[in-house]
């Protein structure tokens, strides 16, 4: 009897945990902007717990296949977590600025969302990082890369140009790439523009983007590059948002290895 009660409690605990996770999902979606990916992970976690609950239910009723399915699911989860750990380690290790301030042949600033004509939080951090870097490198050509998406009254490149010029960057130094709609296009079109400007692309190029995005961007670039990370503000909400982006980026890196640039 005690054994049966223990097994029943375990099943009930799984249902309770799944319910708590669903509640966390609702909170993330309704009250914390920018956490949609974390909410999706909560949904997946709750679904997995519910599947375990069902498998144990069928196993208790004598369905032997249910026990094998549970073992297979555990093995798949362990494999997935191992792969995620490897990818997340790559993302984190790639998020730091290079220690040396080596000479570069050009700078590429990758765009992010624009709300009307106002830069989003991610784009503001990239503009801040670019302005600080260009203050130390005033004589190199700069590609501002980013097209115009839904909800954007101007291109991301134009938004960055306005912000950088207002901070004293020489407008003649800035070149706008306004066609791209993905990281792969950012870098491909920027490469074409730099070749047209006569830049020696065998030399090091500085890539300015969000810290969590640097690993994938530099892999896509393929050549010698310098990392110029843009960091989120230090307030608690932004730290939580940054964790959300770092976790999401591991999946983006996996998609890059499987499907190529996005």
C-alpha positions, 0 to 999 in steps of 0.5 A: 500500500505504501509503495502504491501511495508513493508512486501515486504521489510521484505522478501527482507531483509531476502534474503539479509541477506541470501546472506551476510551469504553465502558470509561469508561462502565463506570467512570462507572456502577459507581464514580462516583455521579450520573454516569449522564447522562455515561455515556449521552453516552459510549454515544452517542459510542461508537455514533457512532464505530462508525457511522463505522467501518461507513460507512467499511467500506462506502465502501471496498467501493465503496458510494457511498451510504456516503460521502454518509451519512458527510457527512450524519452529520458535518453533523448532528453539527456542527449539533447541537454548534452548538445545544448550544453556544448552549444551554450558554452560556445555562445558564452565563450564567444560573447566576450570582446577580444583582449587586443585592440588590433587594427581592423580593415573595416567595421560591420554593425549588425542591425536589430529591430526598429520601433517606427523610427526609434531603435529597439533596446537591442539596437540601442546597445549595438549603437552604443558599442559601435560609437565607443569602438569608432571613437578609437577607430575613426578612419576605417569604413563602417557598414551599417547593415539592416533592412526594413521589416514590419513595424519599421518606418525606416531601415535599421541601417538608417536608424543606426546612421542617424544615431551615430552621426548625432554622436559625432561619428563622421557621416562619410565613414558610414556606408548603409546596407539596407537590403538584408533581412537576416544575419546571413544576408547582413554579412553577405551583403556587407562583404559585397559592399566592402569588396566594392570599396576596395577593402582587403577582406583578408585582413581583420574585420570588426563585427559589432552585435549583441554579445550573445550573437557574436559566436554565430555572426563570426562563424558566418563571417568565416574570416579573421574578425574582432568581437565588439560585444553590445551588452544589456543594461545591468538592471535585473529585468535586463539580466533576465532578458539577456539570459533568455537571449543566450538560451535562445541563441544556442538553438539559433546556433544549432539551426546554423550548423544544421541548415546554414545561415539565417 
